[in-house]
Amino acid sequence: MMTTELITEQEEMWRTFFDENHADLVIVAEMLLCCHLSPERILRKALSGLEGSPCEVTFGQAIHAVIDTAIEYNRETANSPLQAKTPPPVKLRVPGLSQIATLPWPERAVYFLRGILRYSCEETGLLLNLSDVQIDQLYKFAAKRIGYESKTTCR
């Protein structure tokens, strides 16, 4: 196969994968966006970044691309005059996720990355540009708001 045929095949594999896992990828985008924006925009940008990549088509690669894209968007709009607001609750398929969706963005992002996706404190801090102490505090605040006891700390 020629290189362009391989690239076209890879692009099609990613498009199919994103279509088949659309609901889960939307949840990831919605949990991490700090302002109301259609998650479709995030998914399109994440997909376009993966289409030409030589990465193996996996759920982990897709989630990582969506996380990176959502956080990049948050950083780009951080100084925007648009007010950050919590997106409306969505139909989620994971127990307790609807409560997490109502948290203020910093708590929601930390709780989602640490508590749901099981990212380490260090990974979460690097993605969100926060210290371990800030991650711990936000995670505990989120757990308290949604009624879960938090024993997770960064150490």
Z-matrix of the N, CA and C atoms (Angstrom, degrees):
N
C 1 1.454
C 2 1.521 1 110.46
N 3 1.277 2 114.19 1 145.28
C 4 1.459 3 119.36 2 177.87
C 5 1.523 4 108.82 3 -80.54
N 6 1.311 5 115.19 4 161.58
C 7 1.458 6 120.91 5 -178.25
C 8 1.527 7 111.67 6 -57.88
N 9 1.323 8 118.42 7 -43.23
C 10 1.463 9 120.42 8 -179.11
C 11 1.521 10 111.36 9 -65.41
N 12 1.329 11 117.66 10 -33.48
C 13 1.464 12 120.36 11 176.56
C 14 1.525 13 110.83 12 -67.19
N 15 1.346 14 116.72 13 -38.67
C 16 1.463 15 120.69 14 177.33
C 17 1.524 16 111.13 15 -64.63
N 18 1.330 17 115.58 16 -42.06
C 19 1.466 18 120.01 17 179.83
C 20 1.523 19 109.68 18 -64.54
N 21 1.329 20 117.47 19 -44.04
C 22 1.461 21 121.33 20 179.36
C 23 1.521 22 110.38 21 -62.47
N 24 1.317 23 117.26 22 -41.77
C 25 1.465 24 121.29 23 177.92
C 26 1.522 25 110.93 24 -63.46
N 27 1.326 26 117.41 25 -42.40
C 28 1.472 27 122.32 26 178.80
C 29 1.528 28 110.13 27 -63.70
N 30 1.332 29 116.40 28 -42.98
C 31 1.465 30 120.14 29 178.94
C 32 1.526 31 110.75 30 -60.50
N 33 1.316 32 115.93 31 -44.59
C 34 1.463 33 120.30 32 -179.80
C 35 1.527 34 111.57 33 -65.04
N 36 1.328 35 117.40 34 -38.22
C 37 1.465 36 120.99 35 177.55
C 38 1.522 37 110.61 36 -62.28
N 39 1.353 38 116.86 37 -43.58
C 40 1.465 39 120.17 38 179.22
C 41 1.522 40 110.92 39 -65.96
N 42 1.346 41 117.36 40 -42.62
C 43 1.471 42 119.67 41 179.70
C 44 1.530 43 110.74 42 -60.46
N 45 1.307 44 116.28 43 -45.21
C 46 1.456 45 121.04 44 178.73
C 47 1.522 46 110.77 45 -62.21
N 48 1.332 47 116.04 46 -43.32
C 49 1.463 48 120.56 47 179.88
C 50 1.524 49 110.64 48 -61.92
N 51 1.338 50 117.73 49 -45.41
C 52 1.462 51 121.18 50 179.61
C 53 1.530 52 110.55 51 -63.70
N 54 1.332 53 117.71 52 -38.53
C 55 1.461 54 120.69 53 177.71
C 56 1.525 55 110.93 54 -63.88
N 57 1.323 56 116.65 55 -44.92
C 58 1.459 57 121.07 56 -177.52
C 59 1.529 58 112.73 57 -69.13
N 60 1.321 59 117.38 58 -27.14
C 61 1.470 60 122.13 59 -177.23
C 62 1.519 61 112.31 60 -113.05
N 63 1.314 62 116.13 61 22.22
C 64 1.459 63 122.41 62 -174.10
C 65 1.527 64 113.02 63 -53.76
N 66 1.322 65 117.93 64 -49.43
C 67 1.473 66 121.17 65 -175.78
C 68 1.529 67 111.39 66 -59.60
N 69 1.320 68 117.16 67 -43.85
C 70 1.464 69 120.19 68 -179.41
C 71 1.525 70 111.74 69 -67.91
N 72 1.314 71 116.93 70 -38.97
C 73 1.466 72 120.08 71 -179.77
C 74 1.529 73 111.03 72 -70.22
N 75 1.323 74 117.45 73 -33.07
C 76 1.470 75 121.27 74 175.22
C 77 1.531 76 109.79 75 -62.99
N 78 1.334 77 116.76 76 -42.50
C 79 1.468 78 120.71 77 178.94
C 80 1.525 79 110.48 78 -58.58
N 81 1.326 80 116.72 79 -45.23
C 82 1.467 81 120.68 80 179.94
C 83 1.527 82 109.95 81 -60.28
N 84 1.324 83 117.35 82 -47.51
C 85 1.466 84 120.86 83 -179.55
C 86 1.527 85 111.25 84 -62.25
N 87 1.330 86 117.33 85 -45.58
C 88 1.471 87 120.33 86 -178.32
C 89 1.521 88 112.21 87 -63.97
N 90 1.308 89 117.12 88 -36.95
C 91 1.465 90 120.20 89 -179.71
C 92 1.519 91 111.77 90 -67.05
N 93 1.318 92 117.47 91 -29.21
C 94 1.465 93 119.91 92 -172.91
C 95 1.524 94 114.99 93 -102.68
N 96 1.312 95 118.35 94 -10.80
C 97 1.466 96 119.69 95 178.05
C 98 1.523 97 110.05 96 -76.95
N 99 1.330 98 116.21 97 133.66
C 100 1.467 99 119.64 98 -177.69
C 101 1.520 100 112.30 99 -89.53
N 102 1.301 101 118.34 100 -9.19
C 103 1.462 102 120.11 101 176.36
C 104 1.520 103 108.58 102 -137.76
N 105 1.301 104 114.99 103 164.10
C 106 1.457 105 119.66 104 -176.50
C 107 1.531 106 109.46 105 -70.85
N 108 1.284 107 114.91 106 113.77
C 109 1.457 108 122.71 107 177.83
C 110 1.511 109 106.32 108 -150.02
N 111 1.289 110 115.74 109 143.83
C 112 1.456 111 118.70 110 178.18
C 113 1.524 112 109.09 111 -62.01
N 114 1.322 113 116.98 112 128.56
C 115 1.465 114 119.42 113 178.19
C 116 1.534 115 112.05 114 -64.68
N 117 1.332 116 116.05 115 -17.51
C 118 1.467 117 119.13 116 179.84
C 119 1.530 118 111.28 117 -60.35
N 120 1.303 119 115.91 118 -36.44
C 121 1.472 120 120.23 119 178.71
C 122 1.534 121 110.31 120 -62.51
N 123 1.305 122 116.04 121 -42.09
C 124 1.470 123 121.51 122 178.54
C 125 1.530 124 109.94 123 -65.55
N 126 1.332 125 116.24 124 -45.09
C 127 1.463 126 119.85 125 -179.36
C 128 1.525 127 111.55 126 -63.12
N 129 1.325 128 116.91 127 -41.17
C 130 1.476 129 119.67 128 178.96
C 131 1.523 130 111.01 129 -61.86
N 132 1.331 131 116.37 130 -43.70
C 133 1.466 132 119.46 131 -179.48
C 134 1.525 133 111.27 132 -67.93
N 135 1.328 134 117.10 133 -40.88
C 136 1.472 135 120.72 134 177.91
C 137 1.521 136 110.05 135 -63.19
N 138 1.314 137 116.55 136 -43.54
C 139 1.465 138 120.97 137 179.28
C 140 1.516 139 111.16 138 -62.86
N 141 1.315 140 116.65 139 -43.82
C 142 1.477 141 118.78 140 -179.33
C 143 1.524 142 111.07 141 -63.54
N 144 1.321 143 117.59 142 -31.47
C 145 1.456 144 120.53 143 177.24
C 146 1.525 145 112.92 144 -71.64
N 147 1.312 146 116.38 145 -26.64
C 148 1.467 147 120.54 146 -178.57
C 149 1.520 148 113.54 147 -91.54
N 150 1.311 149 116.91 148 -25.45
C 151 1.463 150 120.23 149 -172.28
C 152 1.526 151 114.19 150 -55.31
N 153 1.302 152 117.38 151 -39.93
C 154 1.453 153 119.46 152 -179.10
C 155 1.520 154 113.95 153 -95.14
N 156 1.325 155 116.50 154 1.95
C 157 1.458 156 119.02 155 -175.50
C 158 1.528 157 110.78 156 -82.10
N 159 1.324 158 115.73 157 152.50
C 160 1.455 159 119.40 158 178.42
C 161 1.532 160 112.70 159 -83.77
N 162 1.338 161 116.73 160 5.84
C 163 1.469 162 120.80 161 -178.25
C 164 1.527 163 110.74 162 -61.49
N 165 1.314 164 114.45 163 147.58
C 166 1.454 165 120.34 164 173.76
C 167 1.531 166 108.09 165 -67.56
N 168 1.317 167 116.53 166 142.20
C 169 1.454 168 121.56 167 -179.01
C 170 1.531 169 108.57 168 -77.75
N 171 1.346 170 115.49 169 100.90
C 172 1.466 171 121.09 170 179.80
C 173 1.521 172 109.47 171 -135.12
N 174 1.319 173 114.51 172 159.83
C 175 1.459 174 119.95 173 177.76
C 176 1.526 175 110.59 174 -62.51
N 177 1.323 176 116.57 175 -40.01
C 178 1.459 177 120.84 176 179.41
C 179 1.518 178 112.57 177 -60.49
N 180 1.326 179 117.03 178 -43.33
C 181 1.468 180 120.99 179 177.85
C 182 1.527 181 110.47 180 -63.10
N 183 1.332 182 116.37 181 -41.75
C 184 1.461 183 120.49 182 -179.48
C 185 1.526 184 111.18 183 -65.07
N 186 1.330 185 116.72 184 -46.44
C 187 1.467 186 120.18 185 179.18
C 188 1.526 187 110.34 186 -61.68
N 189 1.318 188 116.52 187 -43.54
C 190 1.466 189 119.67 188 -179.86
C 191 1.534 190 110.74 189 -60.94
N 192 1.324 191 117.29 190 -41.06
C 193 1.465 192 120.55 191 178.66
C 194 1.527 193 111.26 192 -64.82
N 195 1.325 194 117.64 193 -40.50
C 196 1.470 195 121.26 194 178.79
C 197 1.526 196 110.08 195 -67.03
N 198 1.321 197 117.87 196 -42.95
C 199 1.468 198 121.56 197 177.74
C 200 1.528 199 110.28 198 -59.97
N 201 1.328 200 116.51 199 -50.25
C 202 1.470 201 119.93 200 179.99
C 203 1.524 202 111.58 201 -59.04
N 204 1.326 203 117.13 202 -42.02
C 205 1.462 204 121.17 203 -178.33
C 206 1.524 205 111.18 204 -67.61
N 207 1.331 206 117.63 205 -43.51
C 208 1.469 207 120.50 206 179.12
C 209 1.527 208 111.24 207 -63.49
N 210 1.317 209 116.40 208 -42.91
C 211 1.469 210 119.47 209 179.96
C 212 1.519 211 110.72 210 -68.29
N 213 1.327 212 117.22 211 -38.34
C 214 1.469 213 120.52 212 175.73
C 215 1.527 214 110.01 213 -60.39
N 216 1.317 215 117.50 214 -43.85
C 217 1.457 216 121.11 215 178.18
C 218 1.527 217 110.53 216 -61.93
N 219 1.330 218 117.04 217 -43.14
C 220 1.467 219 120.56 218 178.69
C 221 1.519 220 110.98 219 -59.31
N 222 1.319 221 116.74 220 -41.26
C 223 1.473 222 120.00 221 179.65
C 224 1.520 223 111.15 222 -67.39
N 225 1.324 224 116.83 223 -39.49
C 226 1.467 225 120.61 224 179.38
C 227 1.518 226 111.61 225 -64.94
N 228 1.317 227 117.27 226 -34.42
C 229 1.460 228 120.66 227 -176.95
C 230 1.524 229 113.13 228 -97.27
N 231 1.322 230 117.89 229 4.40
C 232 1.465 231 121.06 230 -176.74
C 233 1.525 232 112.25 231 -58.41
N 234 1.310 233 117.45 232 -36.48
C 235 1.456 234 120.78 233 -178.82
C 236 1.524 235 112.23 234 -101.73
N 237 1.311 236 115.73 235 14.69
C 238 1.454 237 121.42 236 179.88
C 239 1.526 238 109.87 237 -74.42
N 240 1.322 239 117.47 238 150.40
C 241 1.463 240 119.51 239 177.12
C 242 1.523 241 112.65 240 -70.77
N 243 1.335 242 118.02 241 -10.71
C 244 1.461 243 120.21 242 177.78
C 245 1.520 244 109.35 243 -67.44
N 246 1.293 245 116.74 244 135.73
C 247 1.463 246 121.15 245 178.57
C 248 1.518 247 109.58 246 -77.02
N 249 1.303 248 115.65 247 133.96
C 250 1.456 249 119.52 248 174.00
C 251 1.518 250 108.01 249 -73.27
N 252 1.305 251 115.19 250 134.48
C 253 1.454 252 118.38 251 177.53
C 254 1.513 253 108.88 252 -144.03
N 255 1.302 254 114.89 253 156.29
C 256 1.448 255 120.83 254 -179.59
C 257 1.520 256 108.49 255 -73.95
N 258 1.332 257 117.18 256 130.30
C 259 1.454 258 118.12 257 178.04
C 260 1.524 259 110.27 258 -67.86
N 261 1.320 260 116.02 259 156.69
C 262 1.461 261 117.83 260 179.80
C 263 1.514 262 110.52 261 -64.55
N 264 1.333 263 117.28 262 150.37
C 265 1.460 264 119.71 263 178.28
C 266 1.523 265 110.36 264 -57.99
N 267 1.303 266 116.14 265 144.33
C 268 1.451 267 121.76 266 179.87
C 269 1.520 268 108.85 267 -118.98
N 270 1.312 269 116.05 268 165.79
C 271 1.455 270 119.81 269 176.04
C 272 1.516 271 107.38 270 -74.16
N 273 1.303 272 116.06 271 115.89
C 274 1.454 273 121.05 272 -177.87
C 275 1.518 274 109.62 273 -117.63
N 276 1.305 275 116.00 274 149.09
C 277 1.454 276 120.51 275 -175.01
C 278 1.520 277 113.62 276 -99.03
N 279 1.304 278 118.80 277 1.27
C 280 1.457 279 122.00 278 -179.85
C 281 1.520 280 108.18 279 -107.67
N 282 1.338 281 118.44 280 128.14
C 283 1.471 282 120.15 281 -179.39
C 284 1.528 283 111.41 282 -55.06
N 285 1.320 284 115.57 283 134.54
C 286 1.456 285 120.93 284 177.67
C 287 1.514 286 114.94 285 86.18
N 288 1.323 287 118.39 286 -12.04
C 289 1.455 288 120.36 287 -176.71
C 290 1.526 289 111.82 288 -69.04
N 291 1.331 290 117.32 289 -29.32
C 292 1.458 291 119.04 290 178.72
C 293 1.530 292 110.52 291 -65.23
N 294 1.354 293 117.62 292 -33.32
C 295 1.463 294 120.54 293 175.74
C 296 1.524 295 110.33 294 -68.80
N 297 1.307 296 116.32 295 -40.67
C 298 1.468 297 121.07 296 -179.87
C 299 1.520 298 109.76 297 -63.43
N 300 1.331 299 117.02 298 -36.35
C 301 1.462 300 121.54 299 -178.75
C 302 1.520 301 112.46 300 -62.39
N 303 1.329 302 117.62 301 -21.71
C 304 1.469 303 120.49 302 -178.14
C 305 1.529 304 113.10 303 -90.58
N 306 1.327 305 117.45 304 -5.27
C 307 1.467 306 120.81 305 179.87
C 308 1.526 307 111.01 306 -70.20
N 309 1.335 308 117.67 307 153.80
C 310 1.461 309 119.95 308 171.33
C 311 1.535 310 109.20 309 -58.36
N 312 1.320 311 116.81 310 150.57
C 313 1.458 312 120.25 311 -171.39
C 314 1.534 313 115.63 312 -51.31
N 315 1.334 314 120.94 313 -49.94
C 316 1.472 315 117.65 314 -176.66
C 317 1.531 316 112.37 315 -59.23
N 318 1.330 317 116.19 316 -42.67
C 319 1.460 318 119.53 317 179.23
C 320 1.522 319 110.92 318 -67.29
N 321 1.318 320 116.47 319 -41.75
C 322 1.462 321 121.31 320 179.95
C 323 1.524 322 111.10 321 -60.95
N 324 1.327 323 116.27 322 -46.50
C 325 1.471 324 120.14 323 -178.71
C 326 1.528 325 111.03 324 -62.74
N 327 1.329 326 116.52 325 -46.47
C 328 1.467 327 120.18 326 -179.47
C 329 1.523 328 110.40 327 -64.90
N 330 1.329 329 116.92 328 -47.47
C 331 1.463 330 119.30 329 -177.87
C 332 1.528 331 110.94 330 -63.57
N 333 1.324 332 116.88 331 -39.98
C 334 1.463 333 120.22 332 -179.88
C 335 1.526 334 111.09 333 -65.02
N 336 1.333 335 116.36 334 -47.20
C 337 1.473 336 119.44 335 -179.33
C 338 1.529 337 111.43 336 -66.57
N 339 1.331 338 117.15 337 -46.17
C 340 1.476 339 120.70 338 -176.29
C 341 1.526 340 112.38 339 -79.06
N 342 1.332 341 116.72 340 -49.78
C 343 1.456 342 120.33 341 -172.18
C 344 1.517 343 115.20 342 -82.95
N 345 1.314 344 117.42 343 -33.58
C 346 1.462 345 120.15 344 -176.43
C 347 1.527 346 111.14 345 -97.98
N 348 1.331 347 116.78 346 -52.28
C 349 1.465 348 120.06 347 -177.81
C 350 1.526 349 112.98 348 -86.11
N 351 1.335 350 116.95 349 -8.09
C 352 1.471 351 123.21 350 176.41
C 353 1.529 352 113.41 351 62.34
N 354 1.329 353 116.49 352 35.67
C 355 1.460 354 119.34 353 173.01
C 356 1.525 355 107.92 354 -70.50
N 357 1.310 356 116.16 355 149.83
C 358 1.463 357 119.84 356 177.47
C 359 1.523 358 108.67 357 -71.58
N 360 1.312 359 114.61 358 164.58
C 361 1.458 360 120.14 359 177.51
C 362 1.529 361 109.90 360 -60.34
N 363 1.328 362 115.77 361 -42.77
C 364 1.461 363 120.48 362 -179.87
C 365 1.528 364 111.54 363 -62.11
N 366 1.340 365 117.22 364 -45.82
C 367 1.468 366 120.74 365 179.45
C 368 1.526 367 110.76 366 -62.33
N 369 1.323 368 115.82 367 -43.63
C 370 1.462 369 120.66 368 179.88
C 371 1.528 370 110.29 369 -62.57
N 372 1.317 371 116.42 370 -44.81
C 373 1.463 372 120.78 371 178.97
C 374 1.516 373 112.51 372 -61.53
N 375 1.327 374 116.52 373 -41.62
C 376 1.464 375 120.00 374 179.13
C 377 1.527 376 111.44 375 -66.15
N 378 1.323 377 116.60 376 -42.47
C 379 1.465 378 120.11 377 179.57
C 380 1.521 379 112.27 378 -64.33
N 381 1.327 380 116.59 379 -40.92
C 382 1.460 381 121.11 380 -174.67
C 383 1.523 382 113.63 381 -98.34
N 384 1.332 383 116.30 382 -1.26
C 385 1.457 384 121.72 383 -179.56
C 386 1.534 385 111.14 384 59.63
N 387 1.348 386 115.13 385 48.07
C 388 1.456 387 122.00 386 179.52
C 389 1.524 388 109.60 387 -127.45
N 390 1.322 389 116.08 388 156.67
C 391 1.467 390 120.70 389 178.19
C 392 1.531 391 109.97 390 -81.05
N 393 1.321 392 116.16 391 165.73
C 394 1.459 393 120.97 392 176.79
C 395 1.528 394 111.34 393 -58.75
N 396 1.319 395 116.52 394 -39.87
C 397 1.466 396 120.93 395 179.52
C 398 1.532 397 109.98 396 -63.28
N 399 1.324 398 116.75 397 -43.98
C 400 1.466 399 120.01 398 178.69
C 401 1.530 400 111.32 399 -63.88
N 402 1.331 401 116.33 400 -40.58
C 403 1.468 402 120.63 401 178.04
C 404 1.526 403 109.66 402 -61.63
N 405 1.335 404 116.87 403 -47.02
C 406 1.470 405 121.21 404 178.05
C 407 1.529 406 111.39 405 -56.79
N 408 1.327 407 116.26 406 -48.01
C 409 1.460 408 120.19 407 -177.60
C 410 1.527 409 111.26 408 -63.58
N 411 1.318 410 117.08 409 -46.64
C 412 1.460 411 120.07 410 -179.19
C 413 1.524 412 111.59 411 -63.92
N 414 1.321 413 115.91 412 -38.83
C 415 1.469 414 119.79 413 178.95
C 416 1.533 415 110.40 414 -64.34
N 417 1.319 416 116.43 415 -43.87
C 418 1.469 417 120.51 416 179.58
C 419 1.529 418 111.25 417 -66.01
N 420 1.335 419 117.10 418 -41.78
C 421 1.463 420 120.39 419 177.41
C 422 1.526 421 110.01 420 -59.98
N 423 1.325 422 116.40 421 -45.71
C 424 1.465 423 121.06 422 -179.46
C 425 1.525 424 110.69 423 -62.11
N 426 1.326 425 116.34 424 -46.58
C 427 1.468 426 120.51 425 -179.44
C 428 1.528 427 110.60 426 -60.46
N 429 1.320 428 115.92 427 -40.62
C 430 1.464 429 120.18 428 -179.98
C 431 1.536 430 110.69 429 -66.13
N 432 1.331 431 116.78 430 -42.83
C 433 1.470 432 120.58 431 -179.54
C 434 1.523 433 112.60 432 -62.07
N 435 1.321 434 115.81 433 -37.37
C 436 1.468 435 118.28 434 -177.35
C 437 1.523 436 112.30 435 -94.95
N 438 1.339 437 116.22 436 2.36
C 439 1.448 438 120.39 437 173.18
C 440 1.506 439 116.68 438 85.36
N 441 1.314 440 117.37 439 22.10
C 442 1.459 441 121.02 440 176.22
C 443 1.511 442 108.87 441 -108.13
N 444 1.307 443 115.88 442 141.64
C 445 1.467 444 119.88 443 174.15
C 446 1.518 445 107.81 444 -78.67
N 447 1.303 446 115.93 445 133.62
C 448 1.460 447 120.43 446 -179.41
C 449 1.513 448 110.55 447 -105.78
N 450 1.297 449 115.47 448 120.63
C 451 1.459 450 121.12 449 175.26
C 452 1.532 451 109.69 450 -110.34
N 453 1.328 452 116.35 451 -1.66
C 454 1.453 453 121.39 452 -177.27
C 455 1.523 454 110.36 453 -80.02
N 456 1.317 455 116.30 454 127.53
C 457 1.458 456 121.43 455 173.75
C 458 1.511 457 108.18 456 -136.89
N 459 1.293 458 115.49 457 161.41
C 460 1.459 459 121.27 458 177.76
C 461 1.520 460 108.08 459 -92.33
N 462 1.254 461 117.11 460 114.46
C 463 1.459 462 121.52 461 176.00
C 464 1.487 463 108.59 462 -152.08
